[in-house]
Amino acid sequence: MTQVARERWGWPELFIAIQLLWGAVLFLPGAQGYRVYIRALPYVLSGAALVYYFRRATGEPIPTSAKWLFACFALLTLNLLQSTTHLVAGVGQIVFQICIAAPAFWMVRAVRNEARLETLVWVLFGSSLLGSTVGILQVYLPAVFLPPEFNTLAQALNPDIVSSLTYVGADGRAIIRPPGLSDSPGGASVAGMMSVILGLTLAVQRQRTWPVTAICLAGGAVGMTVLFLTHVRALSLLAAASVGVSALLRVRQGRAGEGAFGVVAGIGLLAGAYVWAVSVGGDAVADRFLGLVDEGVLHTFDESRGSFLRYTLAELLYEFPLGAGLGRWGMMQVLFGDSTMWQAPPIHVEVQPTGWLLDGGLPLLVLYAGALATALHYTYRMAVSASSVSVQDVATVLLCVQLAIVTLCLTGAVFNTQLGIQFWAVTGALAGATRFLRA
């Protein structure tokens, strides 16, 4: 591989692709028997990369957001001493969280220039678009493109999960919410959201040729259509909101014309995708999303996820101000929890703040919020005042992605998933590529 190629391609790009495409392995016959190991692979690779890039000291400072993460890990370790901690599951949760946040540390050393950063963003878009495209094909040709087996663990916990996530389409046939490159119904929604956000923001950039702009907008349309067909309203709303966020950033950069074009293109894309999705999904799709208009977004959120957030802040915060002990929720509890600890039963978690509160109480809520806020602030500074125009463009794209992932904390435990890895990966990559750049 030439020096020029090494400066634009390598492990960071492959890592991002793996995060989005790993689920294709589950399409192989008999793969469900090894699901736990396959599912763990992206996290293991993230942790292994941390060990590799920090195998020797370089003397380089770590980003400010990573320092907040250090404090989070220290607090989690301290909470192992709580009597209600499930020790094995608790240690597993700490390792799990380190693997999720690891790219915030090692991506800084792996991505060292603007060209590499831009390539990584395109890999993220291409991988997301591939997952979205598979999701579309699963609706039109389910016998060919649906996975041969769905998530066996989820079906063991809820035998009716697949049927409950199936609806009747416009032509009267049953449609399983497209899983994309995953084995879970509706799993294509994440790739769809990323396709929309990246497609719209990449399309509206300086010196972008019309063919590339058309490809980006077409990719966004595919992603939005998949979102409608999966019925996942939270991600659909965030994808739509990215149109406005991107436009505001363009105005802040003094590029109001590009912002206006982005809004017009985004509205057209959303309308076209909705018509396409309804033509396939029928009244089930229309009713699912028109309900947002009738009831209002805030009312819908309050009825679906708002109650979990209120319960966390109004009750759990007073019951567990310093945490409930580690290993009491999530996959670590399912896999490694101690069933004999009757005094510390598992606790169900629906939104991310609940998980942070259980693991480390109010201090962890503050520390992780500080890490996220610091990361967002740095990306915003790069988007509006970086001396390099190309960095401004890429930072604008990444800020829309970051904001979407952070907002999803109110709908699920996203920083216990690969979305958390993606957040810290783009955060670390931006910090590494712009380390010596004047803002």
N, C-alpha and C positions, 0 to 999 in steps of 0.2 A: 504494500500500500504506500502511495507517495505521501510526501509531507503535506501537500495541499489537501489530499483526501483525509489524512489523519486529523487535520485541523477542522474538518467539517463533519466527519462521521466517526462513530466509534461506540463505546459502551453506553454513554448517556442516551444516545438515540435508540439503541437496541433496548435499553432498559425501559424507556417510555413505551416502545412498541409492545414489549412483553406485558406491561401493566394493562394494556387495553386488549391484547389479542390472546392472552394465555388461555382463555376459556375455550378456544378452538380445540384444545387437547381433549376436553370433555365430550367432544363429538365422536371420539374414537370408541368403537365397541368395547364394552367392559370397563371403561374409564371410571365409572361411578365407584367401583371397588377401591379406587385409589384417590378418591376425590379430596380427602383431607390433605394428602401430600401435594396434589396438584394445586389445590387452593392455597397452600402455604408457600408455594414456590416464589411468587412475586415478593412476598415479605422477606423470605430467606435471602433472596438475591439483594434486596435493599440493605439488609444487615451485613451481608458479606462484602458489599461494596464499601460500607463504612469501615470495616476492618482493613480492606485493601488500601484505601486511600489514606488511612491514618496509621499505616504500618510504620511510618517514620515521621518524626516531627519536621515541620517546615518553617516554623516560626511565624506563619501567617495568622492574623487574627481571624476569628470566626465572626459571622454576621451577628448583629445585635439580637435578631429574633432567635438565633440559636442559643444565645446566652439565657434567654427566658426559658427555652426548652430544657437546658441543663438544670435550671431550678425546678422545673416540673418533674424531671426524673429523680432528683434528690428527694423531693416531697413524696413521690410514689414509693421510693425505697424506705423512707421513714415510716410510711403507713403499713409496711409489712409487720410492724411491731404490734399493730392492733390485734386484740384477742379475737375479733370477728373476721380476721383475714383467713381465707382459704390459701394456705401457704403455696402449694404447687400452682394453683390457678393464679395467685397473686404474682408470683415470680414470672409466670407466663405472660401476665398482663404487662409487666414492666418491659420484658423483652419485646413483646408485641408493639408497645408504644415506641420503643427505641427504633425498631425496624421501620415503623411508619414515618417517624420524623427524621430518620437517618439522612435522606437526600438533602435536607437543609444544611447538613455538614459536608457531605462528600461531593455534592454537585458543584460546590464552590471551587473545588480543586479540579473537577473534571471538565467544566465548561469555562474557557478562558478568553473567549473573544466573541464579538457580535455575530460573526458568520455562523459560528457553532450554535449560538442561542437561537438564531432564526431557523436554522435547520431543524433544531429540536422542536420548535413550534409547528413546523410543517409536518414533522413525523407525528406529532400529537393529533393534528388535523386529519392526516391521511389514515391513521389507525382508527380514529373515531368514525370517519366516513365509511370505512370498510365495515365496521360493526353495525352502523346504521343501514347500510345497503343490504347486509345479510338480514337485518330485521324486516326490511321491506319484502325481500324475497320469501321470508318465512310466512308472510301473509298471503302472497300470491301462489307460492308453491310449497305448502307446508310438508307434503310428503317427502320432498327432496331436502329442504333446508332446516327443518326443525331438528333439534338434537334427538338422538335415538332414545335417550333416557333423561328425565328431569331430575332435579336435585333430590337425592334419596333421603338425605337428612331432613330437609324441609317436609318431605312427604311423610316421614316417620312421625314428625311432630304434628303435622296436619295433613291427613290423607286426602282431604278435599281441596288442597291448595291449587292444583292445576285447574280443576273444574270451576273453582271460585274466581279464577282469573281468566275465564273464557267468556266471550260474548257473541251475540249473533250479528253477523255482518249484513251489508246491504243486499247481498244475494241470498240470504237465508242460511248460509253455512256458518258453522261455529269457528270463531277465530280465537286462538290462544294469544294473549298479549305477547308480542314478539320478544323472545329472549335475547336476540342478537347473538353475539359470541359468548353466551353464557348458558347455563342449564336451568335458569330460573325465569318463569314467565314475567314479562315486563322488564327483563334485564337490559334490553336495548335502549332503555330510556337514558342511561348515563351517556352512552355513545351519541345518542341523538342530541342531548343538551350540548355536549362538547362540539358536535358538528355545527350546530346553529351558531353558538357563540364564536367559534373560531372562523367559520365561514363568513359570517357577517363582518367581523372585525378585520380579517385579512383582506377582504374585498375592498375595503375603504382605506387604502394606503397610498402614499405618494409613489409615483412612477410605477403603478401597477397597470399592466397591459389589460385590454378589454377581454381577451380570451381567459386570462387567469382570473379576472374579476368574475366572469361568467361561471367558471368552474367552482369558485368559492361560493357564489350564491346558489348554484345548483346543489352543492353539498349541503349548504344550510337548509335548503328546501327538503332534501331527503331526510335530514336530521329532525326537522320540525314535524314532518309527516309521521315519522316513527314515534315521536313523542305523543302525538295525538292518538295513534293507534295503540300505544301502551296504556293510555288513560292516566298517565302520571302527571297530575296537574301542577304539582309544586315545581318540577323541573321544567315543565312547559312555560310556566309563568316567569321563571328565572331566565330562560332562553329569550323570551320576548322582552324582558326588562333589559337585557344586555344591549338591545338596540338603543334604548335611551341613554344608558350609561356610556356607551361608546360615543354617542353624539355629544354628550356633555363634555367628555374629555377632548373631543376634537375642537369644540368651541373654546375650551380652556387653553388649547394649544394655538388658538388664533386661526383655526381651519374650519370656519363655520360652514363653508360650502361643502366640504367633505362630510361634515356631520349631517347636513340636510340631505345629502345623497344617501347616506347610510339609513336615515329614518325612512325615506321614501322606499328604498330597496327593501328594508326590513318589513315594512307594512305590507308591501306587495308579496314578499316571501311568505309571511304568516298567513295572509289571505289565501294564496295559492295552495299552501300546504294543507290548510283547513279544508278547502274544497276537495282536494285529492283524498284526504283521509276520510271524509264523510262519504265520498263516492265508493269507498271500499268498506268502511266500518259501519256505515249507515247511522240510524238513529242512536245507537249506543254511544258512538263518538260524539254526535251533536249534543245529546242530553248531558253527557259527562261534562262538557266544557261550557255549554250555555248556562248550566247551573251556576257557574261562577258569576255570570252577568246578572242573573236573577237574585242571587243571595249576597253577592259581594265577596271580594277576596278575603277581607278581614273576618267576616262572619264565617266563611267556609273554613279558614284556618282555625278560628276559635273552636269550632265544633270538632275538627279532626285532630289537630295537634296542640291547640292552645290549652286544652285541659291538662295535658301532660306537663307543659311548661309551668302552669299555675300550681300544679301539685308539687312540682320540684321546688319552686320558690316559696310557696306558702306552707308546706308541710315538711318535706324532706330536708330543707335547709335548716329547720329548727331541730329536727330529729338527729341529723348527722352533720353538724356544722364543721367538723374536722374529718369527715369521711365515714363511711360505713365499713371500712376494711376492704382490702383488695380481693379480686376474684369472685365477686358476688353477682356479676352480670356478664352478658355477652358470651361469645364463643369460648373464652377461657373457662367460664363457669360450666358451660355445657361439656367441654372436653376434659377438664381437670378439676372441677369442683369436688369438694369433700361432702358426700351425701350424709355423713354421720354428724355433721355440724348443725344440729337442729336449732341451735341458738343463733345461727347466722344463715338463714335460708336465702336462696337466690332472689334477686330483685329484678323485676322487669324494667327495661329501659327502652323508651321510644325516641327520645330526643337527646342530642349530645350533651347539653348542660346537665342532665340527670346523671349521665355516666361520669362526667368530671366531678360532680358533687359526691357521688358515692366513692370514687377512688381517692379523692383528696380534700373534700369539703370546699368551703369558701376559698381557702388559699389556692387550691388548684384551679378553681374557676377564674380567679384573678390572674394567676400566672399564665395560664394558657391563653386567656383573652389578651394578655399583654404580648405574648408571642405573635398571635394573629394580627393584632393592631400594628405592631412594629413592622411585620412583613408587608402589610397592606400600605402602610405609610411610605416605605421605601419604594415600592412599585409605583405608587402615585407620584412621588418626586421624580422618578425616572421618566414617567409618562408626560409630565408637564414641563420639566425643566432640564432634561438631559441635554448635553451639548451635541449629541449625535442624533440626527433625525431618525435613523433606522432603529436606534434604541427606544426613542419615543414611541415609534410605531409598535414595536414588539411589546414594550411595557404596557401600552394601551390594551393590547390583546390579552396579556397575562393578568392585568388587573380585573378585567371582566370575568376571566376564569376564576380567579381567586375570590372575588366577591360572591360569585354564584356558589362556590363550595362552602364558604363561611355561612352564607344565608341558609344553606341546607342543614346546618346544625340545628335549626329550629324544627326540622322535619324528620331527622333521623340521626343516628350516631355515626356521622360520616368520617370522623377522625378515628374510627375503629375499622375503616374500610380502605380500599385502594384510592378512593377520592382524597383521603388524607395524604397518602404517598404522593399523589399527583400535585397536590397543593405545595408540599414541601419541596418537591422536585423542581417545579418552575420557580419557586422562591429562591432556592439555592443556585439554580442555573443563572438567574438574573443577577444575583449578587456576585457570582464568579465572573460573568462576562463584563460587568460594569465596575469592577472593583477599583480600577484606576481611572474611571471616567468621571469627568467633572459634571456635577449636577447644578 
